[in-house]
Amino acid sequence: MKVLVISDTHGNIENAKMVLERLKSLDVHAVLHCGDYVSDARILQKFYPDLEIHAVYGNCDVGFGGAYSEVVVLEDVPIYMSHGHRYGVKWGDYDEMVIDAIAHDAKIAICGHSHEAYLDEQDGILVMNPGSLTLPRDSRYPSYGLLDIEKGKVVDAKVLQILEHTRIEEHPISNRFRRK
């Protein structure tokens, strides 16, 4: 099962729609939106009613309602989702989020908030921040995450960037992390 991980769309879903159209051939079944404009996830659900879409509340989602964190189980893999604003992710500190993921028996922890892509493994937990699809801070290119999960295992995880509006390449952060 392929899973699209996005965050920080901030009211602009055009890149998300473009990515989803391109990923149709990869048979993406789910989208995980890590907040800041959780309403964008609701709009995407209207465009793609066959997709399983989950979203958490971010610091810019005042008045939209929703959970600050959630555990989603896909292909028997528990995934801890949070926007990240209640952790130190904006400063590159994912430790507290990993502790919460472990407390929830998750195998993966995903978040957003920093607008900077991150991909690593800490204490046996795959940690992913897809960056931002609209307002990246780590480069000039929007980014998103892609998980490949099969039979209760994470087969692959990577972060990709949208270059020059249409060309997609792996984010340099993906080179530092490879599933064994």
GROMACS elastic network, one bead per residue, 0.5 to 0.9 nm:
[ bonds ]
;  ai    aj funct       b0    kb
    1    27     6  0.74376   500
    1    28     6  0.66404   500
    1    29     6  0.63878   500
    1    30     6  0.81754   500
    1    74     6  0.81709   500
    1    75     6  0.71775   500
    1   147     6  0.80222   500
    1   148     6  0.56555   500
    1   149     6  0.51298   500
    1   150     6  0.59966   500
    2    26     6  0.71312   500
    2    27     6  0.65284   500
    2    29     6  0.60450   500
    2    30     6  0.70573   500
    2   146     6  0.69063   500
    2   147     6  0.56678   500
    2   149     6  0.64053   500
    2   150     6  0.87400   500
    3    28     6  0.56876   500
    3    29     6  0.61938   500
    3    31     6  0.57264   500
    3    32     6  0.73122   500
    3    74     6  0.88168   500
    3   145     6  0.81830   500
    3   146     6  0.56907   500
    3   148     6  0.63931   500
    3   149     6  0.77547   500
    4    19     6  0.89024   500
    4    20     6  0.81573   500
    4    23     6  0.87669   500
    4    28     6  0.69627   500
    4    29     6  0.82646   500
    4    30     6  0.63063   500
    4    32     6  0.62358   500
    4    33     6  0.84156   500
    4   144     6  0.73539   500
    4   145     6  0.59201   500
    4   147     6  0.65881   500
    5    30     6  0.85909   500
    5    31     6  0.58870   500
    5    33     6  0.60980   500
    5    34     6  0.75548   500
    5   110     6  0.80246   500
    5   111     6  0.89431   500
    5   128     6  0.86455   500
    5   129     6  0.83274   500
    5   130     6  0.63630   500
    5   144     6  0.59695   500
    5   146     6  0.59049   500
    5   147     6  0.74913   500
    5   159     6  0.88982   500
    6     9     6  0.76806   500
    6    16     6  0.78609   500
    6    31     6  0.74460   500
    6    32     6  0.62169   500
    6    34     6  0.62126   500
    6    35     6  0.83662   500
    6   111     6  0.87389   500
    6   112     6  0.78592   500
    6   129     6  0.83513   500
    6   130     6  0.58500   500
    6   131     6  0.75317   500
    6   132     6  0.70590   500
    6   133     6  0.68743   500
    6   143     6  0.79637   500
    6   144     6  0.52022   500
    6   145     6  0.63517   500
    6   146     6  0.88112   500
    7    10     6  0.85710   500
    7    32     6  0.82033   500
    7    33     6  0.52942   500
    7    35     6  0.56052   500
    7    36     6  0.68125   500
    7    37     6  0.84696   500
    7    38     6  0.89617   500
    7    83     6  0.78306   500
    7   111     6  0.74240   500
    7   112     6  0.53197   500
    7   113     6  0.75092   500
    7   115     6  0.79156   500
    7   129     6  0.80425   500
    7   130     6  0.65646   500
    7   131     6  0.65672   500
    7   132     6  0.54819   500
    7   133     6  0.66772   500
    7   134     6  0.89190   500
    7   143     6  0.89729   500
    7   144     6  0.75407   500
    8    11     6  0.85772   500
    8    33     6  0.81458   500
    8    34     6  0.71479   500
    8    35     6  0.59519   500
    8    37     6  0.67361   500
    8    38     6  0.87696   500
    8    58     6  0.84374   500
    8    83     6  0.87259   500
    8   112     6  0.65912   500
    8   113     6  0.66946   500
    8   114     6  0.87637   500
    8   115     6  0.68586   500
    8   131     6  0.75175   500
    8   132     6  0.50386   500
    8   133     6  0.65057   500
    8   134     6  0.69854   500
    8   135     6  0.74178   500
    8   136     6  0.88557   500
    9    12     6  0.55209   500
    9    13     6  0.63182   500
    9    15     6  0.86379   500
    9    16     6  0.81184   500
    9    33     6  0.87493   500
    9    35     6  0.79484   500
    9    36     6  0.65420   500
    9    37     6  0.62848   500
    9    38     6  0.85773   500
    9    40     6  0.70746   500
    9   132     6  0.64418   500
    9   133     6  0.55351   500
    9   134     6  0.54532   500
    9   135     6  0.76116   500
   10    13     6  0.81960   500
   10    35     6  0.87332   500
   10    36     6  0.58073   500
   10    37     6  0.51254   500
   10    38     6  0.86256   500
   10    40     6  0.77066   500
   10    60     6  0.82289   500
   10   132     6  0.89696   500
   10   133     6  0.87369   500
   10   134     6  0.70827   500
   10   135     6  0.81226   500
   11    36     6  0.84669   500
   11    37     6  0.60301   500
   11    38     6  0.89584   500
   11    39     6  0.78397   500
   11    40     6  0.61406   500
   11   134     6  0.87940   500
   12    15     6  0.74916   500
   12    16     6  0.82406   500
   12    37     6  0.89131   500
   12    40     6  0.74836   500
   12   133     6  0.84032   500
   12   134     6  0.67934   500
   13    16     6  0.50319   500
   13    17     6  0.61293   500
   13    18     6  0.86062   500
   13    40     6  0.65043   500
   13    41     6  0.86300   500
   13    43     6  0.83966   500
   13    44     6  0.75742   500
   13   133     6  0.82044   500
   13   134     6  0.82822   500
   14    17     6  0.51563   500
   14    18     6  0.61954   500
   14    19     6  0.86360   500
   14   134     6  0.89322   500
   15    18     6  0.50051   500
   15    19     6  0.60802   500
   15    20     6  0.85087   500
   15   133     6  0.63775   500
   15   134     6  0.74153   500
   15   142     6  0.81626   500
   15   162     6  0.83329   500
   15   165     6  0.84302   500
   16    19     6  0.51570   500
   16    20     6  0.61016   500
   16    21     6  0.86116   500
   16    44     6  0.82020   500
   16   133     6  0.70438   500
   16   144     6  0.87154   500
   17    20     6  0.50683   500
   17    21     6  0.61434   500
   17    22     6  0.86471   500
   17    44     6  0.76158   500
   17    47     6  0.84495   500
   18    21     6  0.52013   500
   18    22     6  0.63351   500
   18    23     6  0.86635   500
   18   166     6  0.84028   500
   19    22     6  0.51169   500
   19    23     6  0.60699   500
   19    24     6  0.87394   500
   19   144     6  0.88346   500
   19   162     6  0.87090   500
   20    24     6  0.62372   500
   20    28     6  0.79298   500
   20    48     6  0.88925   500
   21    24     6  0.54614   500
   21    25     6  0.83352   500
   22    25     6  0.68802   500
   22    26     6  0.81802   500
   23    26     6  0.50993   500
   23    27     6  0.67060   500
   23    28     6  0.63078   500
   24    27     6  0.52676   500
   24    28     6  0.62446   500
   25    28     6  0.79458   500
   28    31     6  0.79661   500
   28    51     6  0.78884   500
   29    50     6  0.80539   500
   29    51     6  0.55076   500
   29    52     6  0.62945   500
   29    53     6  0.87242   500
   30    51     6  0.54447   500
   30    53     6  0.56256   500
   30    54     6  0.78755   500
   30    74     6  0.84430   500
   31    41     6  0.84572   500
   31    51     6  0.71192   500
   31    52     6  0.62946   500
   31    54     6  0.63351   500
   31    55     6  0.83213   500
   32    41     6  0.84361   500
   32    52     6  0.84897   500
   32    53     6  0.59446   500
   32    55     6  0.58384   500
   32    56     6  0.85033   500
   32    72     6  0.89368   500
   32    81     6  0.80193   500
   32   110     6  0.87602   500
   33    36     6  0.85981   500
   33    37     6  0.89051   500
   33    38     6  0.71290   500
   33    40     6  0.85475   500
   33    41     6  0.63668   500
   33    53     6  0.75410   500
   33    54     6  0.61565   500
   33    56     6  0.66702   500
   33    81     6  0.85398   500
   33    83     6  0.86172   500
   33   111     6  0.85733   500
   33   112     6  0.86850   500
   34    37     6  0.89486   500
   34    38     6  0.77830   500
   34    54     6  0.84625   500
   34    55     6  0.58025   500
   34    56     6  0.54776   500
   34    57     6  0.73980   500
   34    58     6  0.73018   500
   34    69     6  0.88996   500
   34    81     6  0.65771   500
   34    82     6  0.59936   500
   34    84     6  0.82220   500
   34   110     6  0.72876   500
   34   111     6  0.53559   500
   34   112     6  0.55636   500
   34   113     6  0.80902   500
   34   129     6  0.86804   500
   34   130     6  0.88635   500
   35    38     6  0.50998   500
   35    39     6  0.87470   500
   35    40     6  0.88542   500
   35    41     6  0.85472   500
   35    55     6  0.63040   500
   35    56     6  0.51525   500
   35    57     6  0.50390   500
   35    59     6  0.78536   500
   35    60     6  0.80763   500
   35    61     6  0.74518   500
   35    68     6  0.85344   500
   35    82     6  0.76295   500
   35    83     6  0.51977   500
   35    84     6  0.87905   500
   35   111     6  0.80527   500
   35   112     6  0.69629   500
   35   113     6  0.77090   500
   36    39     6  0.83964   500
   36    40     6  0.85577   500
   36    56     6  0.83805   500
   36    57     6  0.67158   500
   36    59     6  0.63974   500
   36    60     6  0.51522   500
   36    61     6  0.56829   500
   36    83     6  0.74486   500
   36   112     6  0.83338   500
   36   113     6  0.75205   500
   37    40     6  0.54455   500
   37    41     6  0.75251   500
   37    57     6  0.77250   500
   37    58     6  0.71289   500
   37    60     6  0.66571   500
   37    61     6  0.56429   500
   37    64     6  0.82290   500
   38    41     6  0.53452   500
   38    42     6  0.68783   500
   38    55     6  0.60094   500
   38    56     6  0.64643   500
   38    57     6  0.59506   500
   38    58     6  0.72700   500
   38    60     6  0.89175   500
   38    61     6  0.65339   500
   38    64     6  0.72278   500
   38    65     6  0.85315   500
   38    66     6  0.81100   500
   39    42     6  0.50038   500
   39    43     6  0.63601   500
   39    44     6  0.86735   500
   39    55     6  0.87929   500
   39    61     6  0.80752   500
   39    64     6  0.68926   500
   40    43     6  0.50206   500
   40    44     6  0.61397   500
   40    45     6  0.85969   500
   41    44     6  0.50034   500
   41    45     6  0.62236   500
   41    46     6  0.88759   500
   41    53     6  0.69435   500
   41    54     6  0.74232   500
   41    55     6  0.63837   500
   42    45     6  0.50938   500
   42    46     6  0.67327   500
   42    53     6  0.81218   500
   42    54     6  0.89187   500
   42    55     6  0.84016   500
   43    46     6  0.52252   500
   43    47     6  0.66890   500
   43    48     6  0.87763   500
   44    47     6  0.50642   500
   44    48     6  0.59777   500
   44    49     6  0.81067   500
   44    53     6  0.81408   500
   45    49     6  0.51973   500
   45    50     6  0.80419   500
   45    51     6  0.70656   500
   45    52     6  0.79939   500
   45    53     6  0.65205   500
   46    49     6  0.55620   500
   48    51     6  0.57050   500
   48    52     6  0.87661   500
   48    53     6  0.89571   500
   49    52     6  0.78453   500
   49    53     6  0.88534   500
   54    70     6  0.88487   500
   54    72     6  0.78245   500
   55    66     6  0.81227   500
   55    67     6  0.82594   500
   55    69     6  0.88004   500
   55    70     6  0.83343   500
   55    81     6  0.80925   500
   55    82     6  0.87662   500
   56    66     6  0.62794   500
   56    67     6  0.54418   500
   56    68     6  0.54289   500
   56    69     6  0.58494   500
   56    70     6  0.68769   500
   56    81     6  0.69456   500
   56    82     6  0.61825   500
   56    83     6  0.64631   500
   57    60     6  0.81021   500
   57    61     6  0.58822   500
   57    62     6  0.82846   500
   57    64     6  0.78607   500
   57    65     6  0.69266   500
   57    66     6  0.53397   500
   57    67     6  0.54884   500
   57    69     6  0.74171   500
   57    82     6  0.77447   500
   57    83     6  0.66025   500
   58    61     6  0.52353   500
   58    62     6  0.79739   500
   58    67     6  0.88700   500
   58    68     6  0.67247   500
   58    82     6  0.79600   500
   58    83     6  0.51433   500
   58    84     6  0.77268   500
   58    85     6  0.69938   500
   58   112     6  0.85637   500
   58   113     6  0.75194   500
   59    62     6  0.68938   500
   59    68     6  0.89516   500
   59    83     6  0.77220   500
   59    84     6  0.88232   500
   59    85     6  0.63664   500
   59    86     6  0.87239   500
   59   113     6  0.80796   500
   61    64     6  0.54996   500
   61    65     6  0.72817   500
   61    66     6  0.86613   500
   62    65     6  0.70873   500
   66    69     6  0.88240   500
   67    70     6  0.66542   500
   67    82     6  0.86729   500
   68    81     6  0.83302   500
   68    82     6  0.59883   500
   68    83     6  0.68417   500
   68    84     6  0.87321   500
   68    86     6  0.87602   500
   69    80     6  0.72123   500
   69    81     6  0.53742   500
   69    83     6  0.72615   500
   69    84     6  0.88769   500
   70    79     6  0.81503   500
   70    80     6  0.59735   500
   70    81     6  0.52318   500
   70    82     6  0.67676   500
   71    78     6  0.63010   500
   71    79     6  0.53924   500
   71    81     6  0.60669   500
   71    82     6  0.89636   500
   71   101     6  0.85862   500
   71   104     6  0.74229   500
   71   106     6  0.74749   500
   72    77     6  0.81198   500
   72    78     6  0.57232   500
   72    79     6  0.51523   500
   72    80     6  0.65885   500
   72    81     6  0.74326   500
   72   106     6  0.89190   500
   73    76     6  0.57708   500
   73    77     6  0.52718   500
   73    79     6  0.59841   500
   73    80     6  0.87961   500
   73   106     6  0.87243   500
   74    77     6  0.52410   500
   74    78     6  0.65876   500
   74    79     6  0.75898   500
   74   149     6  0.77690   500
   74   152     6  0.82143   500
   75    78     6  0.84470   500
   75   149     6  0.65525   500
   75   150     6  0.62710   500
   75   151     6  0.60524   500
   75   152     6  0.55600   500
   75   153     6  0.80400   500
   76   149     6  0.88836   500
   76   150     6  0.85257   500
   76   151     6  0.69491   500
   76   153     6  0.79882   500
   77   106     6  0.73026   500
   77   107     6  0.64708   500
   77   108     6  0.78139   500
   77   149     6  0.76248   500
   77   150     6  0.87293   500
   77   151     6  0.83809   500
   77   152     6  0.51711   500
   77   153     6  0.66651   500
   77   154     6  0.78368   500
   78   104     6  0.83044   500
   78   105     6  0.70451   500
   78   107     6  0.57721   500
   78   108     6  0.67553   500
   78   109     6  0.89066   500
   78   152     6  0.88582   500
   79   101     6  0.78560   500
   79   104     6  0.89092   500
   79   105     6  0.87327   500
   79   106     6  0.52658   500
   79   107     6  0.61141   500
   79   109     6  0.58028   500
   79   110     6  0.73347   500
   80    97     6  0.87239   500
   80    98     6  0.89381   500
   80   100     6  0.80472   500
   80   101     6  0.55030   500
   80   102     6  0.88707   500
   80   104     6  0.73327   500
   80   105     6  0.86295   500
   80   106     6  0.57911   500
   80   107     6  0.78296   500
   80   108     6  0.60881   500
   80   110     6  0.62542   500
   80   111     6  0.85296   500
   81    84     6  0.86386   500
   81   101     6  0.84896   500
   81   108     6  0.84743   500
   81   109     6  0.60286   500
   81   110     6  0.50693   500
   81   111     6  0.59429   500
   82    85     6  0.81437   500
   82    86     6  0.85646   500
   82    97     6  0.81628   500
   82   109     6  0.79227   500
   82   110     6  0.64148   500
   82   112     6  0.74359   500
   83    86     6  0.78415   500
   83    87     6  0.88404   500
   83   110     6  0.79616   500
   83   112     6  0.50036   500
   83   113     6  0.57476   500
   84    87     6  0.52546   500
   84    88     6  0.73123   500
   84    89     6  0.59684   500
   84    90     6  0.78270   500
   84    94     6  0.86199   500
   84    97     6  0.76313   500
   84   110     6  0.84481   500
   84   111     6  0.52833   500
   84   112     6  0.57321   500
   84   113     6  0.55021   500
   84   114     6  0.78608   500
   85    88     6  0.71561   500
   85    89     6  0.71553   500
   85    90     6  0.74998   500
   85   111     6  0.88169   500
   85   112     6  0.80643   500
   85   113     6  0.58462   500
   85   114     6  0.82033   500
   86    89     6  0.84233   500
   86    97     6  0.87979   500
   87    90     6  0.78910   500
   87    93     6  0.74934   500
   87    94     6  0.71045   500
   87    95     6  0.83692   500
   87    96     6  0.63301   500
   87    97     6  0.64235   500
   88    91     6  0.55867   500
   88    92     6  0.65490   500
   88    94     6  0.63926   500
   88    95     6  0.81466   500
   88    96     6  0.76869   500
   88    97     6  0.84907   500
   89    94     6  0.53995   500
   89    95     6  0.86613   500
   89    97     6  0.83997   500
   89   111     6  0.83582   500
   89   112     6  0.80110   500
   89   113     6  0.72377   500
   89   114     6  0.62770   500
   89   129     6  0.88717   500
   90    93     6  0.73063   500
   90   112     6  0.87336   500
   90   113     6  0.65318   500
   90   115     6  0.80852   500
   90   116     6  0.81518   500
   91    94     6  0.87379   500
   91   114     6  0.76971   500
   92   114     6  0.82494   500
   92   118     6  0.84074   500
   93    96     6  0.76514   500
   93    97     6  0.85548   500
   94    97     6  0.54037   500
   94    98     6  0.62494   500
   94    99     6  0.88339   500
   94   122     6  0.86779   500
   94   127     6  0.79486   500
   95    98     6  0.51099   500
   95    99     6  0.63148   500
   95   100     6  0.88380   500
   95   122     6  0.80082   500
   96   100     6  0.63792   500
   96   101     6  0.86511   500
   97   100     6  0.50996   500
   97   101     6  0.61599   500
   97   102     6  0.86392   500
   97   109     6  0.72731   500
   97   110     6  0.87696   500
   97   111     6  0.87457   500
   97   127     6  0.89171   500
   98   102     6  0.61271   500
   98   103     6  0.85150   500
   98   108     6  0.87695   500
   98   109     6  0.66701   500
   98   122     6  0.71154   500
   98   123     6  0.77285   500
   98   125     6  0.68802   500
   98   126     6  0.88762   500
   98   127     6  0.75982   500
   99   102     6  0.51597   500
   99   103     6  0.61922   500
   99   104     6  0.87393   500
   99   123     6  0.89415   500
  100   104     6  0.62798   500
  100   105     6  0.86971   500
  100   106     6  0.86915   500
  100   109     6  0.87874   500
  101   104     6  0.51207   500
  101   105     6  0.62828   500
  101   106     6  0.51450   500
  101   107     6  0.74334   500
  101   108     6  0.72818   500
  101   109     6  0.59605   500
  101   125     6  0.76471   500
  102   106     6  0.57766   500
  102   107     6  0.76833   500
  102   109     6  0.89628   500
  102   123     6  0.85795   500
  102   124     6  0.89267   500
  102   125     6  0.75911   500
  103   106     6  0.76732   500
  106   109     6  0.70366   500
  106   125     6  0.74340   500
  107   124     6  0.73329   500
  107   125     6  0.51595   500
  107   126     6  0.64167   500
  107   127     6  0.89131   500
  107   153     6  0.87650   500
  107   154     6  0.85439   500
  108   121     6  0.89255   500
  108   124     6  0.88043   500
  108   125     6  0.53551   500
  108   127     6  0.59760   500
  108   128     6  0.77629   500
  108   154     6  0.86300   500
  109   125     6  0.67200   500
  109   126     6  0.61466   500
  109   128     6  0.63519   500
  109   129     6  0.86064   500
  110   126     6  0.82671   500
  110   127     6  0.58492   500
  110   129     6  0.56981   500
  110   130     6  0.80281   500
  111   114     6  0.88376   500
  111   127     6  0.82820   500
  111   128     6  0.66013   500
  111   129     6  0.50738   500
  111   130     6  0.75182   500
  111   131     6  0.87791   500
  112   115     6  0.63543   500
  112   116     6  0.78317   500
  112   117     6  0.82783   500
  112   128     6  0.84206   500
  112   129     6  0.52206   500
  112   130     6  0.65650   500
  112   131     6  0.61784   500
  112   132     6  0.74410   500
  113   116     6  0.80552   500
  113   129     6  0.83724   500
  113   131     6  0.78776   500
  113   132     6  0.83059   500
  114   117     6  0.80199   500
  114   129     6  0.82044   500
  114   131     6  0.69402   500
  114   132     6  0.82193   500
  114   136     6  0.87152   500
  114   137     6  0.76542   500
  115   129     6  0.81482   500
  115   130     6  0.78540   500
  115   133     6  0.84562   500
  115   134     6  0.88945   500
  115   135     6  0.67259   500
  115   136     6  0.51292   500
  115   137     6  0.53973   500
  115   138     6  0.71123   500
  115   143     6  0.88899   500
  116   129     6  0.70822   500
  116   130     6  0.72375   500
  116   132     6  0.68614   500
  116   136     6  0.63415   500
  116   137     6  0.56138   500
  116   139     6  0.80942   500
  116   143     6  0.86026   500
  117   128     6  0.75449   500
  117   129     6  0.51259   500
  117   132     6  0.76988   500
  117   136     6  0.85104   500
  117   137     6  0.88176   500
  117   138     6  0.70726   500
  117   143     6  0.72658   500
  117   144     6  0.80251   500
  117   145     6  0.85668   500
  117   159     6  0.71603   500
  117   171     6  0.80410   500
  117   173     6  0.69859   500
  118   127     6  0.74377   500
  118   128     6  0.54958   500
  118   130     6  0.66134   500
  118   131     6  0.72675   500
  118   159     6  0.80495   500
  118   173     6  0.65068   500
  118   174     6  0.83785   500
  119   126     6  0.75073   500
  119   127     6  0.56496   500
  119   129     6  0.64673   500
  119   130     6  0.80556   500
  119   157     6  0.81602   500
  119   158     6  0.74143   500
  119   159     6  0.75061   500
  119   173     6  0.64945   500
  119   174     6  0.66841   500
  119   176     6  0.79596   500
  119   177     6  0.65376   500
  120   125     6  0.83714   500
  120   126     6  0.60450   500
  120   127     6  0.53122   500
  120   128     6  0.67724   500
  120   173     6  0.88664   500
  120   174     6  0.88036   500
  120   176     6  0.79198   500
  120   177     6  0.60049   500
  120   178     6  0.87270   500
  121   124     6  0.61048   500
  121   125     6  0.53897   500
  121   127     6  0.56519   500
  121   128     6  0.86401   500
  121   177     6  0.81092   500
  122   125     6  0.51979   500
  122   126     6  0.65860   500
  122   127     6  0.69799   500
  123   126     6  0.85204   500
  126   154     6  0.87243   500
  126   157     6  0.85444   500
  128   131     6  0.89383   500
  128   145     6  0.75074   500
  128   157     6  0.83860   500
  128   158     6  0.85129   500
  128   159     6  0.83045   500
  129   132     6  0.87704   500
  129   144     6  0.82895   500
  129   145     6  0.74777   500
  129   159     6  0.83884   500
  130   133     6  0.82970   500
  130   143     6  0.60979   500
  130   146     6  0.84286   500
  130   158     6  0.87009   500
  130   159     6  0.60594   500
  130   160     6  0.81295   500
  131   135     6  0.84909   500
  131   136     6  0.62985   500
  131   137     6  0.79282   500
  131   138     6  0.79227   500
  131   142     6  0.73540   500
  131   143     6  0.55252   500
  131   144     6  0.62515   500
  131   145     6  0.81215   500
  131   159     6  0.84080   500
  132   135     6  0.54965   500
  132   137     6  0.78955   500
  132   141     6  0.87753   500
  132   142     6  0.56872   500
  132   143     6  0.55581   500
  132   144     6  0.67953   500
  133   136     6  0.68776   500
  133   141     6  0.82397   500
  133   143     6  0.51757   500
  133   144     6  0.63107   500
  133   161     6  0.86422   500
  133   162     6  0.84998   500
  134   141     6  0.84818   500
  134   142     6  0.56759   500
  134   143     6  0.81470   500
  135   140     6  0.82245   500
  135   141     6  0.83835   500
  135   142     6  0.67115   500
  136   139     6  0.60514   500
  136   140     6  0.61334   500
  136   141     6  0.63115   500
  136   142     6  0.54587   500
  136   143     6  0.72672   500
  137   140     6  0.71050   500
  137   141     6  0.87109   500
  137   142     6  0.89516   500
  138   141     6  0.82480   500
  139   142     6  0.78737   500
  140   163     6  0.87131   500
  141   161     6  0.59058   500
  141   162     6  0.58176   500
  141   163     6  0.59295   500
  141   164     6  0.80600   500
  141   165     6  0.88014   500
  142   160     6  0.84697   500
  142   161     6  0.55944   500
  142   162     6  0.55430   500
  142   163     6  0.77404   500
  143   159     6  0.67478   500
  143   160     6  0.54658   500
  143   162     6  0.62166   500
  143   171     6  0.74690   500
  144   158     6  0.85715   500
  144   159     6  0.56132   500
  144   160     6  0.55288   500
  144   161     6  0.66006   500
  144   162     6  0.85340   500
  144   171     6  0.89480   500
  145   157     6  0.73766   500
  145   158     6  0.57532   500
  145   160     6  0.61635   500
  145   161     6  0.89045   500
  146   156     6  0.80723   500
  146   157     6  0.58219   500
  146   158     6  0.54709   500
  146   159     6  0.62264   500
  146   160     6  0.75980   500
  147   154     6  0.72450   500
  147   155     6  0.77676   500
  147   156     6  0.58837   500
  147   158     6  0.67230   500
  147   159     6  0.88725   500
  148   153     6  0.85800   500
  148   154     6  0.60036   500
  148   155     6  0.53348   500
  148   157     6  0.63278   500
  148   158     6  0.89933   500
  149   152     6  0.68385   500
  149   153     6  0.56058   500
  149   155     6  0.54619   500
  149   156     6  0.71771   500
  149   157     6  0.87951   500
  150   153     6  0.53945   500
  150   154     6  0.64908   500
  150   155     6  0.65236   500
  151   154     6  0.84941   500
  154   157     6  0.73383   500
  154   179     6  0.80972   500
  155   179     6  0.70668   500
  155   180     6  0.87165   500
  156   178     6  0.76062   500
  156   179     6  0.60054   500
  156   180     6  0.89457   500
  157   174     6  0.80453   500
  157   177     6  0.83976   500
  157   178     6  0.75564   500
  157   179     6  0.72176   500
  158   170     6  0.71641   500
  158   171     6  0.78432   500
  158   173     6  0.82561   500
  158   174     6  0.53507   500
  158   175     6  0.86742   500
  158   177     6  0.80236   500
  158   178     6  0.81702   500
  159   169     6  0.87800   500
  159   170     6  0.59762   500
  159   171     6  0.54198   500
  159   172     6  0.82602   500
  159   173     6  0.70866   500
  159   174     6  0.57924   500
  160   168     6  0.66119   500
  160   169     6  0.55419   500
  160   172     6  0.85023   500
  160   173     6  0.89785   500
  160   174     6  0.79187   500
  161   167     6  0.82199   500
  161   168     6  0.55533   500
  161   169     6  0.54684   500
  161   170     6  0.59729   500
  161   171     6  0.54328   500
  162   165     6  0.60395   500
  162   166     6  0.62170   500
  162   167     6  0.57449   500
  162   169     6  0.67725   500
  162   170     6  0.88844   500
  163   166     6  0.61752   500
  163   168     6  0.57759   500
  163   169     6  0.72209   500
  164   167     6  0.60770   500
  164   168     6  0.85801   500
  165   168     6  0.85235   500
  169   172     6  0.89801   500
  170   173     6  0.80581   500
  170   174     6  0.64528   500
  170   175     6  0.80620   500
  171   174     6  0.56539   500
  171   175     6  0.76386   500
  172   175     6  0.54815   500
  172   176     6  0.74360   500
  173   176     6  0.55352   500
  173   177     6  0.71084   500
  174   177     6  0.52693   500
  174   178     6  0.71078   500
  175   178     6  0.69982   500
